[in-house]
Amino acid sequence: MNWGKIEIPRIKIKMPYPLEVKILSLKNTLHGKTILVTGGAGFIGSHLVDKLKENNKIIIYDNFYRDSLKFTNFTYEKNIKVVRGDVLNRSLLTKILKEVDIVFHMAAIAGINTITKSPITTMKVNLIGTYNILEGLNEGHIERVILASTSEVYGPYAYLGKEDGPTTQGSVKEPRWSYAVSKLAAEHFVHSYFLEKGLPSTIIRYFNIYGPRQTGESAIHKFISSAIKNEPLVIYGDGLQIRAWCFVDDAIEGTILSAIKEEAIGHVINIGNPKTAITIASLAEKIVETLGSNSNIIYVRKNFPDVELRVPDISLAKSLLGYEPRVGLTEGIKKTAEFYKYNLASLL
């Protein structure tokens, strides 16, 4: 393949219907594939590229709104191609999609501050961007499409939330929920293409992923950054909100397994670590203690709707994928903090 060109002839294969879904076995590994990672410059996307780059050709497609690739050096490797583009640019996407075997669609608008400031962009990128990818694939040959979705679709209270259970969103008057609604609609789009056109696809719902290279608005990112500088850790509200935190290495393992396992096709699968469930107040205390920080913890008034409880049920991921998160919260905090200490200025 000539990596200096985007456009190559499209192979036109009519996609089968649901009862005849064409499953192309990946035989428990990803080797020799051309893989598109939308949002590949992001936190999770960059880690995914890092794990897949050795034995595959990777196309990173991103608008670089957030750039975690600056903490890596693998973008110069000959089997990696970086395309600066937006998922709303359908024509460019369609050209690139002609090249690929597997798509990991990670690109999205996320983060409560970003979402509430730009709900229109959130809806467009998360929903229309997904539609553009699906339409680009419609007449082509594809082995697997993985959509990265979110635990936000479970609403404000999700204790051991199951994939076949109800999804809940807040009031349409509250822009915060535009993220959950857009991601849930994207899920329906992907699954509809599976049902009607036989597109081999899997939807994964991430539960609070954290780790090195993370930028943006995550509580762990903010707390560790403050603790390293011995600045106050700010908690909004009473700090009794409960989250289950999943280290990025565990999340990437689940993500790749979802592309490898034939049994995952047509499913929605939670990826997270329920054993790390902790209140936000206890998380702040744990980070201060683990890092030996002199930071104080302060509480401020919360003026936005929040998720009070979010803990996944991962029994489906265990049974279908053989997924088992391995990194405990203390270990994950230490690994993340070690990275932040050397890169703090670039993370802010």
N, C-alpha and C positions, 0 to 999 in steps of 0.2 A: 504494500500500500504506500502511495506517495503522501507523506504527511505534510507536504507543502500545499496540498490542495484540499478543499473541503468537499467539492462535488465529485461524486462517483456515480456510475449508473445504478439506478434503483432496481432491485430484484422484486418483481411483482408476483406476490403469492397471495392468493385469496385466503383470508383467515377462516378457519373452521367455525362452526357453531358450537354451543356449549357442550353437547354430548360428544363432540368430536374434538375436544381441545387438544391441539398438537403439543405434546410435552417433549421438549428437547432435553434429554438428560445431560446434566453438567457433571455427573459422576463424582460427586463429593469434593470437587475442587473447582477453582476457576483458573484455567490455564489457556493461553492462546486466544483470549477473547478481546474484542474491542469494546470497551466499556465507557459509556457516557455517565458522568456524575454531574448533574446540575447542582449548583450550590457547592461545587467542589472546592471553592476557596473558603468556605465556611468552617466552623469548628468541627462538626461531625464529619462533614464532607472531606475535609483535609485528612482526617485520620483514616477514613475509608480508602482514599486514594493511596495513602501510605501503605496500607495492608495489601492492596491489590496490584500495586505497580510492578512488582518483581516479575510476574509471569504473564502480564497482559499489557495491551495498549490502552492507555487511558486518555479520554478527552475530558478536561475540566471546563465546564461551561458556567460562567459566573459574571455578575456585573460588578463584583468587588465592593459592594456596599460595606461588607465586613470582610476583612482579609486575614485569615489565619495562615495562608501560604507564606506570609512574610517570616514565619517562624520555621520554615523548612528550606531545604535546598534541592528537593527532588524535582522541582519544575524544570530543571535544566536537563533532566535525563531524556534520552532520545525516544523513549517509548511513551512520553507524556506530552500531550498537546494542550495548550491553554488557549481558550477562546473567550475573549471578553464580550459578553452578550447578555441580553435580558430575555427571560422566558416569554415576555410579551412580544418579542420579535419572532413571529411565526415563520417567516421565510428563511431566516438564518437557522433556526432550529431544524426546519425540515431538511435543509441541506446536510446538516451534521448528522441527523438521524439516519440518513442513508448508509452511514458507515458502520453503525454499531450493532452489536449482538445483544448487549444487556444495558438497561437503563436503570440507574439509581436516581430517582427524582427527589433531591434533597432541597432544592431551592424553595425558599418561602420567606415571607415577611413574618418576623416573630419578635417577642419582647413587648411587654405591656406598654411601655412608654412609646415605642415606635408605633404600635398598633393604634393606640388611642389618638395619636397625633395624625395618623394617616390611614383611616379605616377604608377609604376608597382604594388606595394602593394595595392594602392588605387583601381586599377582596379580589382585585384584578390579578395580582401576582399569584396568589394561592389557588384561585379557581381557574381563571382564564389561562394562566401559565400551564397548568396541568392539562387543560383541554388542548392547548396548542401541541403539547407533546403527544397526546393520544391521537390527534389528527395527523400528525407527522408520521406516526407509526402505522396508520390505518391500512395502507396498501403495501406495507413493507414486510420484511422478514425480521422477526425479533424473537429471541429466546426467553427473555424474562424482563418484566418491568417491576421495579420495587418502588412503591410510593412511601415516603417518610411522612407519617401523620403524627398525631399528638394525643396525649392523654387529656388535653383540654376538652375533647369532644364528650367526655364523661360529665362535664359540668362541675359545679362547686364542691360536690361531695362524691368521692369515688373510693370506697373501701373494698379492696380486692375486686375491682371492676373487671367484669368479664367481657370478652369481645362480642358475644352474642346478646349481651344485655342492652338496656336502653341507653341512648345518648341524650344529654340534656344541656341546653344552653340558656343563658340569661336573657334578660329583656333586650329587645331590638333597639331600645333607646340607649343602651350602654355600649359604646364602641368597642370595649374590651372583648366582647363576644364575637366580633367580626372575624377574629382569628379562628376560633373554634368552628364557627359556621362555615367559613371558607374551606377549612381543612376537611370538615365532614362532607361538604358538597364535592370536594375533590375525590374523596373516598368513593362516593356514589358514582362519580364519573368513571373512575378506574374499574370498579366492579361491574358497571354496566357494559364496559367494553369487553370484560371477561365473559359476561353472560351472553351478549349478543354477537360478538365477533370472535370469541374464543381467545382473546389476548391473554397469554400466560402471565399473570400478575399476582402480586402479593402486596398487602398493605400492612405496614408496621406502625404501631403507636408507641412512641417513645415516652418514657416517664422520667422526667428530670435528669437529663444527662449532664455530666460535669467532667472536668479534667483539664489537662494542659491544652493551651492554645485557645481556650474559651475567652471570647470577648462578649460585650453586651450587658445583659441585665440579670443574669442568674444570681441568686442569693449567695451561693458558694463563691462565685467569682468575686462578688463585691466584698463579702466577709473576709476572704483570704487576702485580698488586696489591701483592705483596711488594717487587718491584723499585722501584716508584714510591716506596715508603716507606723504601727502603734497608734493608729487613729481610731476613733469610736466606730463601732459596728452599729449601724442604724437598722432598727426593726420597725416596720410599719404595723401598727395595731398592737395586740397583746402578745404576739409571738406564739400563740397556741396552734397556728396552722401546722398541719402535718404533711410532710413530704417523704417519699421514698426516693433516695438518690442512687443513680446508676453511673458507675465510672465508665468513661468513654470506651475503654478497651472491651468491656463486657457488651456495651451497646453495639460496637462494630462487629463483634463475633456473632451476635444475633442477627445483625443486618446481612452479613455474608451468608450465614446459614439459610436465611430466608430466600436467597437467590439460588442456593445449591440444591436444596431439598425439593423434590418434585411434589411431596405431600403438602407443601406450603401454598401451592398455586390455588388461587381463588379464595384464600383466607385473609382475615384480619387478625394480626397477632400482636399482643402486648410485648414490649421489650423494656424491662426495668429490673429493679432489685428490691422486692418487698421487705427483705430482711434489714434494710437500712432505714426504715421509717423512723422519723424523729420530728419533734416540733422545731419550728424555726428558732425559738429561744434557746432550746437545748443545742441546736446546731451551732449557733453563734458561740455559746459557751464552750462547746467541744473544739471549735476552731481556735479560740483564744488559748485554751489549755494545751492543745496539741502543738501549736506553734510557739508556745512560751511567750505569748505577746503580752504587752502592757496595756492593750486596748480596753476601753470601757465599752459596755453595751448600753445603748440608749434607745428609748422607745418614743416614737412620734405618732401623731394622729394619722390614721389611714383614711384617705379620701377617695378610694377606688374599690370596686368590688373585687373580691379575692376568692381563690380556691382554698377552702378550709381543710379539705382532706383529700389526699391523692396517694393511694397505694395500689399497685397492680396485682392482678391475679396472672401469674405466668405459667399456669399449668398447661395451656395449649402450646406455648413456646417450648416447654420441656418435652411434651409428647411428640410434637411434629418435628421439631428442629434438634432436639437433644440439647437445648440451650440451658445453661446453668451459670448465672453470674458468680464470679469468684472473688472480686475485689471488695473487701469490707470498707466501711466508711472512713475509719481512721487511716487505713492504708491509702485510700484514695485521696484523702485530704493531704497527707504527707507528699504523695507524688505530685499533686497539683501545686502545692505550695513550693516545692523544689523548683518547678518550672517557673512559677511566677516570680520568685526571688531574682532570677536572672533576666526576666523579660518584662518586669512590671511597667516600666515607662511605655513600652510599646502596646501594652494591653489596655491602657486607660483611654 
